[in-house]
């Protein structure tokens, strides 16, 4: 019974991620999901992946980049095991951000993850995930000082954000574009 309720909790926590984000409860989403992931080591892989997505993105948004990158390793394994290209794209994208912005700045690892995220997002035919993966690639290019490549990728990401009808993604990419053109 306990394992069933933990699995249900993992699925619910993963499902509520964007709800929590849009309502300003990011820390709650992150902490709740982290506790559930820790308690659900033997939960079904799909439930665990769902909550890990919240942990990975939440850690990223809360600037706990090392946690994001570490959790992305497990999330990527689970997504590959499940054949979940959309999930793989999500965890690798946010994991790439973790690698970009850790003090160690693993830009080659971030590029590898962002490239794989983009390929997975394209296989899943998921415009929002394609846009997010392009955002991660743009971050690598920007950190490497490749302004023109960064700007070109950012524009591709904006096109995907428009195709996905994702106002939050579009807004984020527009902010990045504004910073680029100054």
C-alpha positions in Angstrom: 0.0 0.0 0.0 2.9 2.4 0.9 4.6 1.8 -2.5 1.3 2.4 -4.3 0.7 5.7 -2.5 4.4 6.8 -3.2 3.9 6.0 -6.9 0.7 8.0 -6.9 2.5 10.8 -5.2 5.3 10.8 -7.8 2.8 10.9 -10.6 0.8 13.8 -9.0 4.0 15.8 -8.2 5.2 15.4 -11.8 1.8 16.4 -13.2 1.5 19.5 -11.0 4.9 21.0 -12.0 3.7 23.7 -14.4 0.7 24.4 -12.1 3.1 25.0 -9.2 5.4 27.1 -11.3 2.7 29.4 -12.7 1.3 30.0 -9.2 4.7 30.8 -7.6 5.1 27.6 -5.6 8.4 26.4 -7.2 10.1 25.7 -3.9 7.2 23.5 -2.8 7.2 21.6 -6.1 10.9 21.0 -5.9 11.0 20.0 -2.2 7.9 17.8 -2.4 9.1 16.0 -5.5 12.6 15.6 -4.1 11.2 13.9 -1.0 8.9 11.6 -3.1 11.8 10.6 -5.4 13.9 9.8 -2.3 11.1 7.7 -0.9 10.2 6.1 -4.2 13.3 4.2 -5.1 11.3 1.1 -6.1 8.4 3.0 -7.7 7.5 2.2 -11.4 9.9 3.9 -13.7 7.2 6.1 -15.4 6.1 7.5 -12.0 9.7 8.1 -10.9 10.6 9.9 -14.2 7.5 12.1 -13.9 8.6 13.4 -10.5 12.3 13.6 -11.5 11.3 16.0 -14.2 10.0 18.3 -11.5 13.2 17.8 -9.4 15.5 18.6 -12.4 13.6 21.6 -13.6 12.9 22.9 -10.1 16.6 22.6 -9.2 17.5 24.4 -12.3 15.1 27.3 -11.6 16.3 27.5 -8.0 19.9 27.6 -9.2 20.8 24.2 -7.7 22.5 23.3 -10.9 24.6 20.4 -9.7 21.4 18.7 -8.3 19.7 19.3 -11.7 22.6 17.7 -13.6 22.8 14.8 -11.2 19.1 14.0 -11.3 19.2 14.3 -15.1 21.5 11.3 -15.3 18.8 9.1 -13.7 16.0 10.8 -15.6 17.7 10.2 -18.9 18.3 6.5 -18.1 14.6 6.1 -17.1 13.4 7.9 -20.2 15.6 5.8 -22.5 14.4 2.6 -20.8 10.8 3.7 -21.3 11.3 4.8 -24.9 10.0 8.3 -23.8 11.5 10.7 -26.2 9.6 13.7 -24.9 10.7 12.9 -21.3 14.2 12.4 -22.5 14.2 15.8 -24.3 12.9 17.5 -21.1 15.4 16.0 -18.7 18.4 16.4 -21.0 17.5 20.0 -21.7 17.3 21.0 -18.1 20.3 18.8 -17.2 22.2 20.7 -19.9 21.3 24.0 -18.2 22.7 22.4 -15.0 26.0 21.6 -16.7 26.2 25.1 -18.3 25.7 26.9 -15.0 27.6 24.8 -12.5 30.9 26.3 -11.3 32.7 23.6 -13.3 30.9 24.7 -16.5 30.9 21.5 -18.5 30.0 23.0 -21.9 31.0 20.0 -23.9 28.7 17.8 -21.8 26.0 20.4 -22.0 26.3 20.5 -25.8 26.1 16.7 -25.9 23.0 16.6 -23.8 21.3 19.5 -25.7 22.1 17.8 -29.0 20.5 14.5 -27.8 17.6 16.5 -26.3 17.0 18.1 -29.7 17.1 14.8 -31.5 14.7 13.2 -29.0 12.3 16.2 -29.2 12.3 16.0 -33.0 11.6 12.2 -32.8 8.7 13.0 -30.4 7.5 15.8 -32.8 7.2 18.0 -29.7 7.7 21.7 -30.7 7.9 23.0 -27.1 10.6 20.5 -26.3 12.4 21.4 -29.5 12.3 25.0 -28.5 13.6 24.2 -25.0 16.4 22.1 -26.4 17.4 24.9 -28.8 17.4 27.2 -25.8 19.9 25.0 -24.1 22.1 24.9 -27.3 21.8 28.6 -27.5 23.1 28.8 -23.9 26.1 26.7 -24.8 26.9 28.9 -27.8 26.5 32.1 -25.7 28.8 30.8 -23.0 31.4 29.9 -25.6 31.2 33.4 -27.0 29.6 32.4 -30.4 27.2 35.3 -30.7 26.1 34.7 -34.2 25.4 31.0 -33.7 23.7 31.8 -30.4 21.4 34.3 -32.1 20.5 32.0 -34.9 19.6 29.2 -32.6 17.6 31.6 -30.4 15.5 32.6 -33.5 14.9 28.9 -34.3 13.8 28.4 -30.7 11.3 31.3 -31.0 9.8 29.7 -34.1 9.3 26.5 -32.2 7.8 28.4 -29.2 5.3 29.9 -31.6 4.5 26.6 -33.1 4.0 25.0 -29.7 1.8 27.9 -28.6 3.8 28.1 -25.4 3.7 31.7 -24.1 6.1 31.1 -21.2 8.7 29.6 -23.5 8.2 32.4 -26.0 8.5 35.0 -23.3 11.7 33.4 -21.9 13.3 33.3 -25.4 12.2 36.9 -26.1 14.0 38.0 -23.0 17.1 36.1 -24.1 16.8 37.8 -27.5 16.5 41.2 -26.0 19.7 40.6 -23.9 21.4 39.5 -27.1 20.6 42.6 -29.2 21.8 45.1 -26.7 
